[in-house]
Amino acid sequence: MVTTRQLPSRLHHTAYTTKDMEKTRAFYEEVIGLPLVATWSEADELFGKVRTYCHCFFGLADGGALAFFQFADTDDERTFSPPIAETPFHHIALKVDHATQEAIAQRLQAAGYTAPDTFVLEHGYCRSLYIKDPKRDASRIHARCA
C-alpha cells in the first residue's frame, strides 16, 4: 500500500556559527539586505555542559530565515564551528529577481567587495552572483535569478 506523506511547507531556517555576530549582522543586513528579525541569547545545558550563545535570524520573503549562533566560550566556538573548506560548492543560494540581484551587486561594490570574493556565473538558465562571506571563513552565498 502506498501512502502519501505531507511534505514540509518550506524551510524554517538554516543555521551556522559565527565568530563575530556584529560583522555577520552588518554583512547580511546592510550588504545583502536581509532584515534582522530576531535576536536573543540563552544558556542551555547541551552535551554535558552549560553553553551560552546568541542567536540572530535574518528573514526571507517566504518566512524562512538564515540563522547564526555565536558562542560566549571560545572552546564552545571551536567545538561547534569546524573549518569549512575554501570552495564555491559549499554555499547558500537565495532566489532573487534581476533587480534585487543588481541592488545586492551595487551594495557589494559600495562596501568594497571585489574579485575573487565576488563573481558572476552565467549558467544559461540563470545568472548567479557569488559572494564570499568574509566574516565566516570560507563559506559563500549566491543570489541566483532565472
N, C-alpha and C positions, 0 to 999 in steps of 0.2 A: 504494500500500500504506500503510495506517495503522499507525503504531507507537504503543505505549503507553509513555509516559515515566513513570519513577518520580518522584514529587513529593518535594520536601524534607519531612522528617517534622515539623519545627517551626522556628520562628525561634530561632537560636542566641543572637544578641544584636543589639541596635541600638545604635549609638554616637553620642555627642555630645561636644562640648567644653565645658569649664567654666573660668571664671577663678579659682574658689575651690573646690578639692576638698573642704576640710573643711566648708564650708557646704553643698555639694552632698551630701556624705555625711550630714550631720545631717538634711537635708530628706528624702532618700529612705529612710534607715534609721530615724530616730526619728519622723518625722511620717507619712510614707506607710506605713512598716512593712516595707520590703523589706530582707532581710538582706544585709549586705556579705559576698560570698562569695569575692572575690579582689581583691588589690591588689598591684601591682608597678610598678617604674619601670625604664626602659630608655633606651638611647641607640642610635639606628639611623641609618644614612645613608639619608635619604629625600629625593628630588628635589634631589640635588646638595649636601646639607648634613647634617651630623650634628645630629640633633634629639633632645632629651631630654624625656621626658614620663612622666607617671604614669597608670596605668590603674586604675579601680575598677569592679567588676562587682557589681550588685545583683540577687539571684536572684528568679526567678519560680517558681511551683509546678511548671510543666511542664519545668523545667530550663533554660529560656531566661533571658536577663538583659538589663538595661539597663546599658550601659557608658558611662563618662565618661573623657575624657582631659584632663589639664591639662599644658600645655607649660611648661618651665622658662624659655624665652626669650620675652619679650613680643612680639618680631617674629613668632615662630612662632605665638603665640596669635592675633595679628591676621590672619596669613595663613590659618590653618585654622579660624577662628571668624567667619565672615561674620555680619553683623547679621541677626536674624530679625524679620520684620515682626510688629507687635503685632496678633495676630488669634487667636481661639479655634479657627480652622480648621487651624492647624498644631499638632498635639498628639500625645501618646502616649495610647492608650486601653488601659486594663487591665481585663480582665474579672474581676469580683468578685461575691460573693453579697451579699445585703442586709446581713447582719451585719458583713461586712468593710467595706462602704461606710460604714455607720454608725460603725464604730470609727475609720476614717480621718477622717470628719467631726468626731468628738469630739476627736481629736488635733489637727486643724487649728484648731478653736476654742480649745483649751487653749494652743496655740502663738501665738494672736493673729491668725490669718488671717481676714480679713473681706472682704466685697464691696468692690470688684469683682474682687478677686484669687481669690475662690472663689464659685461659684454652682451651683445645681442646675437642670437642664432635664429636664422630664418629656416624653419623646419619644412616649409612648403605648405603645411596645413595650419600652421600657427607661427607666431613670432614670439620668442622668449627673451626677456630681459633678465639676465643672471646678475645677481649681486652677492658678493661675499660679505657676510655679516662680520664686520671687523671686531665685534665685541665677543664673539663666540667661537674663537679659534678658526676652524676650517669649514664650518657649515655655510651653506648657500641657500638663498631663496631665489625664486624667479617668478616674475609677473608674466603670465602667459595669456596672450589673446589670440583668438582664432581669426 
